[in-house]
Amino acid sequence: MTDHTLMDQSEIIIAGIINSIEQDTTSSHPQTLFSVLVTETLKGTTHQNEIIVAIPGGLAQNGMYLKIAGAPRFSLHEEVLLFLDSLDDNFYTITQFIPAEAGSQFCAN
């Protein structure tokens, strides 16, 4: 996928800083929730200074860890440039994962 295609397909493009990281173990599909302090909006509108980016994978209810190939992982206080699609109010997800290898896997925690 070209940069222009990624830009066109994204609802929102922001620069920001990872403010907190939480594991959502309440759903049947584990996900990691990254709170992002928005420092600049390059495309679209977020209406918030801080948004939540939900990335599939993470700690499951049974204690196993689900790793999704190509799903990004971020560190606390990391500066990021994100190409996003909205899920609902204040929740977003990455527009396109970068496939590193096929599939996903559960790992013992």
C-alpha positions as semicolon CSV with decimal commas, in nm:
position;residue;x (nm);y (nm);z (nm)
1;M;0,000;0,000;0,000
2;T;0,138;0,340;-0,092
3;D;0,153;0,630;0,153
4;H;-0,106;0,817;-0,055
5;T;-0,346;0,522;-0,045
6;L;-0,302;0,492;0,332
7;M;-0,370;0,865;0,371
8;D;-0,680;0,843;0,151
9;Q;-0,820;0,540;0,338
10;S;-0,767;0,689;0,685
11;E;-1,046;0,893;0,844
12;I;-0,805;1,062;1,082
13;I;-0,429;1,113;1,090
14;I;-0,274;1,238;1,413
15;A;0,059;1,290;1,582
16;G;0,059;1,218;1,952
17;I;0,216;1,070;2,261
18;I;0,119;0,738;2,423
19;N;-0,020;0,844;2,762
20;S;-0,131;0,507;2,904
21;I;-0,163;0,141;2,808
22;E;-0,437;-0,093;2,933
23;Q;-0,533;-0,452;2,856
24;D;-0,904;-0,502;2,783
25;T;-0,977;-0,852;2,910
26;T;-1,354;-0,799;2,932
27;S;-1,437;-0,891;2,572
28;S;-1,405;-1,229;2,403
29;H;-1,149;-1,073;2,168
30;P;-0,847;-0,946;2,364
31;Q;-0,732;-0,597;2,275
32;T;-0,487;-0,342;2,404
33;L;-0,612;0,013;2,464
34;F;-0,361;0,292;2,407
35;S;-0,454;0,636;2,538
36;V;-0,299;0,891;2,303
37;L;-0,252;1,260;2,382
38;V;-0,314;1,430;2,046
39;T;-0,043;1,688;1,970
40;E;-0,140;1,754;1,608
41;T;-0,428;1,657;1,380
42;L;-0,317;1,619;1,018
43;K;-0,646;1,490;0,872
44;G;-1,001;1,478;1,005
45;T;-1,124;1,587;1,348
46;T;-1,108;1,407;1,682
47;H;-1,297;1,660;1,903
48;Q;-1,082;1,537;2,194
49;N;-0,732;1,614;2,322
50;E;-0,692;1,250;2,422
51;I;-0,823;0,949;2,231
52;I;-0,822;0,572;2,279
53;V;-0,669;0,353;2,008
54;A;-0,782;-0,011;2,032
55;I;-0,542;-0,265;1,883
56;P;-0,641;-0,634;1,854
57;G;-0,430;-0,865;2,068
58;G;-0,314;-0,861;2,425
59;L;-0,397;-1,040;2,748
60;A;-0,702;-1,269;2,731
61;Q;-0,941;-1,360;3,014
62;N;-0,773;-1,701;3,053
63;G;-0,429;-1,546;3,109
64;M;-0,299;-1,627;2,762
65;Y;-0,156;-1,352;2,543
66;L;-0,288;-1,310;2,187
67;K;-0,030;-1,177;1,942
68;I;-0,164;-1,055;1,606
69;A;0,092;-1,051;1,325
70;G;0,137;-0,699;1,192
71;A;-0,045;-0,532;1,483
72;P;0,160;-0,243;1,620
73;R;0,269;-0,217;1,982
74;F;0,363;0,110;2,145
75;S;0,557;0,209;2,457
76;L;0,452;0,454;2,724
77;H;0,547;0,814;2,629
78;E;0,635;0,709;2,273
79;E;0,577;0,973;2,005
80;V;0,357;0,829;1,730
81;L;0,210;0,916;1,390
82;L;-0,119;0,727;1,354
83;F;-0,345;0,660;1,056
84;L;-0,683;0,585;1,213
85;D;-1,045;0,487;1,154
86;S;-1,314;0,557;1,414
87;L;-1,486;0,274;1,601
88;D;-1,720;0,499;1,802
89;D;-1,697;0,810;2,023
90;N;-1,333;0,863;2,120
91;F;-1,231;0,507;2,015
92;Y;-1,018;0,446;1,706
93;T;-0,825;0,166;1,540
94;I;-0,529;0,154;1,301
95;T;-0,631;0,184;0,934
96;Q;-0,391;-0,081;0,804
97;F;-0,172;-0,336;0,980
98;I;0,166;-0,414;0,826
99;P;0,176;-0,791;0,773
100;A;0,504;-0,922;0,908
101;E;0,395;-1,285;0,907
102;A;0,064;-1,460;0,857
103;G;-0,179;-1,544;1,135
104;S;-0,193;-1,492;1,506
105;Q;-0,083;-1,694;1,806
106;F;-0,160;-1,742;2,172
107;C;0,141;-1,737;2,402
108;A;0,160;-1,838;2,767
109;N;0,187;-1,533;2,986
